[in-house]
Amino acid sequence: MQRNRKNVFLLSALAAVVALATAGTANAAGCIKGAVVGGVAGHYAGHHAVAGAVGGCIVGHHLAKKHAQEKKEAELRGAQAQ
């Protein structure tokens, strides 16, 4: 019975993280995908799904921001070349 309560708590916490992540607009880019991947990885790495989801959200957001910046720079280089 104790394990079932723990699973319900973890799923509720993960749902709360996802709900908070979707509350923002463009600032949450990459967070949801990162949270899902991090949550699954954290679950299998010692039942730390919530910590994995939070870390995944942070990393996913960072990578999405970096990708957007690189895309913007590539577009500027392409416009300057013409």
N, CA, C and O atoms as a GROMACS GRO file, in nm:
protein
  328
    1MET      N    1   0.081  -0.119   0.000
    1MET     CA    2   0.000   0.000   0.000
    1MET      C    3   0.086   0.126   0.000
    1MET      O    4   0.052   0.225  -0.064
    2GLN      N    5   0.198   0.120   0.073
    2GLN     CA    6   0.288   0.235   0.081
    2GLN      C    7   0.346   0.269  -0.057
    2GLN      O    8   0.359   0.386  -0.091
    3ARG      N    9   0.379   0.167  -0.135
    3ARG     CA   10   0.437   0.189  -0.267
    3ARG      C   11   0.335   0.257  -0.359
    3ARG      O   12   0.372   0.343  -0.439
    4ASN      N   13   0.208   0.220  -0.349
    4ASN     CA   14   0.104   0.281  -0.431
    4ASN      C   15   0.090   0.430  -0.399
    4ASN      O   16   0.074   0.510  -0.491
    5ARG      N   17   0.098   0.467  -0.274
    5ARG     CA   18   0.089   0.608  -0.235
    5ARG      C   19   0.209   0.686  -0.289
    5ARG      O   20   0.195   0.800  -0.332
    6LYS      N   21   0.325   0.622  -0.287
    6LYS     CA   22   0.445   0.688  -0.338
    6LYS      C   23   0.432   0.712  -0.488
    6LYS      O   24   0.470   0.818  -0.537
    7ASN      N   25   0.379   0.616  -0.561
    7ASN     CA   26   0.360   0.632  -0.705
    7ASN      C   27   0.260   0.742  -0.735
    7ASN      O   28   0.280   0.821  -0.827
    8VAL      N   29   0.153   0.747  -0.658
    8VAL     CA   30   0.053   0.853  -0.677
    8VAL      C   31   0.116   0.989  -0.650
    8VAL      O   32   0.090   1.085  -0.723
    9PHE      N   33   0.196   0.999  -0.544
    9PHE     CA   34   0.263   1.125  -0.513
    9PHE      C   35   0.358   1.165  -0.626
    9PHE      O   36   0.359   1.281  -0.667
   10LEU      N   37   0.438   1.071  -0.677
   10LEU     CA   38   0.532   1.103  -0.784
   10LEU      C   39   0.460   1.146  -0.911
   10LEU      O   40   0.502   1.241  -0.977
   11LEU      N   41   0.353   1.077  -0.945
   11LEU     CA   42   0.277   1.116  -1.064
   11LEU      C   43   0.212   1.253  -1.045
   11LEU      O   44   0.206   1.331  -1.140
   12SER      N   45   0.164   1.281  -0.926
   12SER     CA   46   0.105   1.412  -0.898
   12SER      C   47   0.210   1.522  -0.907
   12SER      O   48   0.184   1.628  -0.963
   13ALA      N   49   0.327   1.496  -0.853
   13ALA     CA   50   0.434   1.594  -0.859
   13ALA      C   51   0.478   1.618  -1.003
   13ALA      O   52   0.502   1.732  -1.043
   14LEU      N   53   0.489   1.512  -1.081
   14LEU     CA   54   0.527   1.526  -1.221
   14LEU      C   55   0.420   1.603  -1.297
   14LEU      O   56   0.452   1.687  -1.381
   15ALA      N   57   0.294   1.575  -1.269
   15ALA     CA   58   0.186   1.649  -1.334
   15ALA      C   59   0.192   1.797  -1.297
   15ALA      O   60   0.164   1.883  -1.380
   16ALA      N   61   0.226   1.827  -1.173
   16ALA     CA   62   0.238   1.966  -1.130
   16ALA      C   63   0.352   2.036  -1.203
   16ALA      O   64   0.338   2.152  -1.243
   17VAL      N   65   0.464   1.966  -1.220
   17VAL     CA   66   0.577   2.024  -1.293
   17VAL      C   67   0.538   2.053  -1.438
   17VAL      O   68   0.568   2.160  -1.491
   18VAL      N   69   0.470   1.959  -1.500
   18VAL     CA   70   0.428   1.978  -1.638
   18VAL      C   71   0.327   2.092  -1.647
   18VAL      O   72   0.333   2.172  -1.740
   19ALA      N   73   0.234   2.099  -1.552
   19ALA     CA   74   0.135   2.207  -1.554
   19ALA      C   75   0.202   2.343  -1.537
   19ALA      O   76   0.165   2.439  -1.604
   20LEU      N   77   0.299   2.351  -1.450
   20LEU     CA   78   0.372   2.477  -1.432
   20LEU      C   79   0.455   2.511  -1.554
   20LEU      O   80   0.469   2.628  -1.591
   21ALA      N   81   0.510   2.410  -1.617
   21ALA     CA   82   0.592   2.434  -1.736
   21ALA      C   83   0.507   2.485  -1.852
   21ALA      O   84   0.553   2.568  -1.930
   22THR      N   85   0.385   2.437  -1.863
   22THR     CA   86   0.299   2.480  -1.973
   22THR      C   87   0.232   2.612  -1.945
   22THR      O   88   0.170   2.670  -2.035
   23ALA      N   89   0.242   2.663  -1.823
   23ALA     CA   90   0.179   2.791  -1.790
   23ALA      C   91   0.248   2.905  -1.861
   23ALA      O   92   0.184   3.004  -1.896
   24GLY      N   93   0.379   2.894  -1.883
   24GLY     CA   94   0.452   2.998  -1.955
   24GLY      C   95   0.427   2.986  -2.104
   24GLY      O   96   0.370   2.887  -2.150
   25THR      N   97   0.468   3.086  -2.178
   25THR     CA   98   0.449   3.081  -2.322
   25THR      C   99   0.575   3.027  -2.387
   25THR      O  100   0.608   2.910  -2.370
   26ALA      N  101   0.645   3.109  -2.460
   26ALA     CA  102   0.764   3.063  -2.532
   26ALA      C  103   0.880   3.034  -2.439
   26ALA      O  104   0.975   2.966  -2.479
   27ASN      N  105   0.876   3.081  -2.317
   27ASN     CA  106   0.985   3.058  -2.224
   27ASN      C  107   0.996   2.913  -2.180
   27ASN      O  108   1.099   2.874  -2.124
   28ALA      N  109   0.895   2.833  -2.203
   28ALA     CA  110   0.897   2.693  -2.161
   28ALA      C  111   0.943   2.600  -2.272
   28ALA      O  112   0.926   2.478  -2.262
   29ALA      N  113   1.000   2.654  -2.378
   29ALA     CA  114   1.044   2.572  -2.490
   29ALA      C  115   1.144   2.467  -2.443
   29ALA      O  116   1.242   2.499  -2.376
   30GLY      N  117   1.117   2.343  -2.477
   30GLY     CA  118   1.207   2.234  -2.442
   30GLY      C  119   1.185   2.175  -2.304
   30GLY      O  120   1.236   2.068  -2.274
   31CYS      N  121   1.111   2.244  -2.220
   31CYS     CA  122   1.094   2.201  -2.082
   31CYS      C  123   1.011   2.073  -2.072
   31CYS      O  124   1.046   1.981  -1.997
   32ILE      N  125   0.905   2.066  -2.145
   32ILE     CA  126   0.816   1.949  -2.133
   32ILE      C  127   0.886   1.822  -2.179
   32ILE      O  128   0.882   1.720  -2.110
   33LYS      N  129   0.948   1.829  -2.296
   33LYS     CA  130   1.019   1.711  -2.346
   33LYS      C  131   1.131   1.671  -2.248
   33LYS      O  132   1.149   1.553  -2.219
   34GLY      N  133   1.204   1.770  -2.200
   34GLY     CA  134   1.311   1.742  -2.105
   34GLY      C  135   1.260   1.684  -1.975
   34GLY      O  136   1.322   1.596  -1.917
   35ALA      N  137   1.145   1.735  -1.928
   35ALA     CA  138   1.086   1.685  -1.804
   35ALA      C  139   1.043   1.539  -1.819
   35ALA      O  140   1.062   1.459  -1.727
   36VAL      N  141   0.986   1.506  -1.932
   36VAL     CA  142   0.943   1.368  -1.953
   36VAL      C  143   1.063   1.274  -1.958
   36VAL      O  144   1.065   1.170  -1.892
   37VAL      N  145   1.164   1.312  -2.037
   37VAL     CA  146   1.283   1.228  -2.048
   37VAL      C  147   1.354   1.218  -1.914
   37VAL      O  148   1.395   1.110  -1.872
   38GLY      N  149   1.370   1.332  -1.846
   38GLY     CA  150   1.436   1.332  -1.716
   38GLY      C  151   1.360   1.256  -1.611
   38GLY      O  152   1.420   1.189  -1.527
   39GLY      N  153   1.227   1.264  -1.614
   39GLY     CA  154   1.145   1.190  -1.520
   39GLY      C  155   1.158   1.040  -1.536
   39GLY      O  156   1.168   0.966  -1.438
   40VAL      N  157   1.158   0.996  -1.660
   40VAL     CA  158   1.174   0.852  -1.686
   40VAL      C  159   1.314   0.806  -1.645
   40VAL      O  160   1.330   0.703  -1.581
   41ALA      N  161   1.416   0.885  -1.683
   41ALA     CA  162   1.553   0.848  -1.647
   41ALA      C  163   1.570   0.848  -1.495
   41ALA      O  164   1.634   0.758  -1.440
   42GLY      N  165   1.514   0.948  -1.428
   42GLY     CA  166   1.524   0.954  -1.283
   42GLY      C  167   1.453   0.839  -1.215
   42GLY      O  168   1.499   0.788  -1.113
   43HIS      N  169   1.341   0.797  -1.272
   43HIS     CA  170   1.267   0.685  -1.215
   43HIS      C  171   1.351   0.558  -1.217
   43HIS      O  172   1.357   0.484  -1.118
   44TYR      N  173   1.416   0.533  -1.330
   44TYR     CA  174   1.496   0.412  -1.342
   44TYR      C  175   1.631   0.424  -1.271
   44TYR      O  176   1.697   0.323  -1.247
   45ALA      N  177   1.672   0.544  -1.238
   45ALA     CA  178   1.801   0.565  -1.169
   45ALA      C  179   1.776   0.586  -1.021
   45ALA      O  180   1.827   0.682  -0.963
   46GLY      N  181   1.702   0.500  -0.959
   46GLY     CA  182   1.685   0.505  -0.815
   46GLY      C  183   1.558   0.573  -0.769
   46GLY      O  184   1.554   0.626  -0.658
   47HIS      N  185   1.454   0.573  -0.850
   47HIS     CA  186   1.324   0.628  -0.812
   47HIS      C  187   1.333   0.776  -0.775
   47HIS      O  188   1.279   0.819  -0.674
   48HIS      N  189   1.401   0.853  -0.859
   48HIS     CA  190   1.411   0.997  -0.840
   48HIS      C  191   1.345   1.068  -0.959
   48HIS      O  192   1.407   1.153  -1.023
   49ALA      N  193   1.220   1.032  -0.987
   49ALA     CA  194   1.152   1.084  -1.105
   49ALA      C  195   1.130   1.234  -1.098
   49ALA      O  196   1.146   1.303  -1.199
   50VAL      N  197   1.095   1.286  -0.982
   50VAL     CA  198   1.068   1.429  -0.971
   50VAL      C  199   1.196   1.509  -0.992
   50VAL      O  200   1.197   1.608  -1.065
   51ALA      N  201   1.304   1.466  -0.927
   51ALA     CA  202   1.432   1.536  -0.945
   51ALA      C  203   1.477   1.527  -1.090
   51ALA      O  204   1.530   1.623  -1.145
   52GLY      N  205   1.455   1.412  -1.153
   52GLY     CA  206   1.490   1.396  -1.294
   52GLY      C  207   1.407   1.485  -1.384
   52GLY      O  208   1.458   1.540  -1.481
   53ALA      N  209   1.280   1.499  -1.351
   53ALA     CA  210   1.192   1.585  -1.431
   53ALA      C  211   1.233   1.731  -1.420
   53ALA      O  212   1.235   1.803  -1.520
   54VAL      N  213   1.267   1.775  -1.300
   54VAL     CA  214   1.310   1.913  -1.282
   54VAL      C  215   1.441   1.937  -1.357
   54VAL      O  216   1.455   2.036  -1.430
   55GLY      N  217   1.536   1.847  -1.340
   55GLY     CA  218   1.663   1.860  -1.410
   55GLY      C  219   1.646   1.854  -1.561
   55GLY      O  220   1.710   1.929  -1.634
   56GLY      N  221   1.560   1.764  -1.607
   56GLY     CA  222   1.534   1.752  -1.750
   56GLY      C  223   1.470   1.877  -1.807
   56GLY      O  224   1.499   1.917  -1.919
   57CYS      N  225   1.383   1.939  -1.729
   57CYS     CA  226   1.320   2.063  -1.772
   57CYS      C  227   1.424   2.172  -1.790
   57CYS      O  228   1.423   2.245  -1.889
   58ILE      N  229   1.514   2.183  -1.693
   58ILE     CA  230   1.619   2.285  -1.700
   58ILE      C  231   1.709   2.262  -1.820
   58ILE      O  232   1.739   2.355  -1.895
   59VAL      N  233   1.754   2.138  -1.838
   59VAL     CA  234   1.843   2.106  -1.950
   59VAL      C  235   1.770   2.124  -2.083
   59VAL      O  236   1.825   2.180  -2.177
   60GLY      N  237   1.646   2.076  -2.091
   60GLY     CA  238   1.569   2.089  -2.215
   60GLY      C  239   1.548   2.235  -2.253
   60GLY      O  240   1.558   2.270  -2.371
   61HIS      N  241   1.519   2.319  -2.155
   61HIS     CA  242   1.500   2.461  -2.183
   61HIS      C  243   1.631   2.524  -2.232
   61HIS      O  244   1.631   2.603  -2.326
   62HIS      N  245   1.741   2.488  -2.167
   62HIS     CA  246   1.871   2.542  -2.207
   62HIS      C  247   1.905   2.502  -2.350
   62HIS      O  248   1.950   2.586  -2.429
   63LEU      N  249   1.884   2.376  -2.384
   63LEU     CA  250   1.916   2.329  -2.519
   63LEU      C  251   1.825   2.393  -2.624
   63LEU      O  252   1.871   2.425  -2.733
   64ALA      N  253   1.698   2.412  -2.591
   64ALA     CA  254   1.606   2.476  -2.685
   64ALA      C  255   1.645   2.621  -2.708
   64ALA      O  256   1.639   2.671  -2.820
   65LYS      N  257   1.685   2.689  -2.601
   65LYS     CA  258   1.728   2.828  -2.612
   65LYS      C  259   1.855   2.838  -2.698
   65LYS      O  260   1.868   2.927  -2.782
   66LYS      N  261   1.949   2.745  -2.675
   66LYS     CA  262   2.073   2.742  -2.752
   66LYS      C  263   2.044   2.715  -2.899
   66LYS      O  264   2.104   2.777  -2.987
   67HIS      N  265   1.954   2.622  -2.926
   67HIS     CA  266   1.918   2.589  -3.064
   67HIS      C  267   1.853   2.708  -3.133
   67HIS      O  268   1.883   2.736  -3.250
   68ALA      N  269   1.766   2.778  -3.063
   68ALA     CA  270   1.700   2.896  -3.121
   68ALA      C  271   1.802   3.005  -3.153
   68ALA      O  272   1.792   3.070  -3.256
   69GLN      N  273   1.898   3.025  -3.064
   69GLN     CA  274   2.002   3.125  -3.088
   69GLN      C  275   2.087   3.088  -3.209
   69GLN      O  276   2.120   3.174  -3.291
   70GLU      N  277   2.123   2.960  -3.220
   70GLU     CA  278   2.203   2.915  -3.335
   70GLU      C  279   2.124   2.932  -3.466
   70GLU      O  280   2.181   2.970  -3.568
   71LYS      N  281   1.996   2.904  -3.461
   71LYS     CA  282   1.911   2.919  -3.580
   71LYS      C  283   1.903   3.066  -3.621
   71LYS      O  284   1.910   3.099  -3.740
   72LYS      N  285   1.888   3.152  -3.522
   72LYS     CA  286   1.880   3.296  -3.550
   72LYS      C  287   2.011   3.346  -3.612
   72LYS      O  288   2.009   3.423  -3.707
   73GLU      N  289   2.125   3.301  -3.558
   73GLU     CA  290   2.255   3.341  -3.612
   73GLU      C  291   2.275   3.290  -3.754
   73GLU      O  292   2.330   3.361  -3.838
   74ALA      N  293   2.229   3.168  -3.782
   74ALA     CA  294   2.241   3.112  -3.916
   74ALA      C  295   2.156   3.191  -4.015
   74ALA      O  296   2.197   3.214  -4.129
   75GLU      N  297   2.038   3.232  -3.972
   75GLU     CA  298   1.953   3.313  -4.059
   75GLU      C  299   2.015   3.450  -4.088
   75GLU      O  300   2.006   3.500  -4.200
   76LEU      N  301   2.079   3.509  -3.987
   76LEU     CA  302   2.145   3.637  -4.008
   76LEU      C  303   2.264   3.623  -4.102
   76LEU      O  304   2.285   3.710  -4.187
   77ARG      N  305   2.341   3.515  -4.090
   77ARG     CA  306   2.452   3.492  -4.182
   77ARG      C  307   2.402   3.471  -4.324
   77ARG      O  308   2.464   3.519  -4.420
   78GLY      N  309   2.291   3.401  -4.338
   78GLY     CA  310   2.233   3.378  -4.471
   78GLY      C  311   2.182   3.507  -4.533
   78GLY      O  312   2.194   3.526  -4.654
   79ALA      N  313   2.125   3.595  -4.452
   79ALA     CA  314   2.074   3.722  -4.504
   79ALA      C  315   2.189   3.815  -4.542
   79ALA      O  316   2.176   3.892  -4.637
   80GLN      N  317   2.299   3.809  -4.469
   80GLN     CA  318   2.413   3.895  -4.499
   80GLN      C  319   2.486   3.849  -4.624
   80GLN      O  320   2.546   3.931  -4.693
   81ALA      N  321   2.482   3.720  -4.654
   81ALA     CA  322   2.552   3.667  -4.770
   81ALA      C  323   2.484   3.707  -4.900
   81ALA      O  324   2.547   3.707  -5.006
   82GLN      N  325   2.359   3.740  -4.895
   82GLN     CA  326   2.286   3.773  -5.019
   82GLN      C  327   2.299   3.914  -5.057
   82GLN      O  328   2.243   3.956  -5.159
   0.00000   0.00000   0.00000
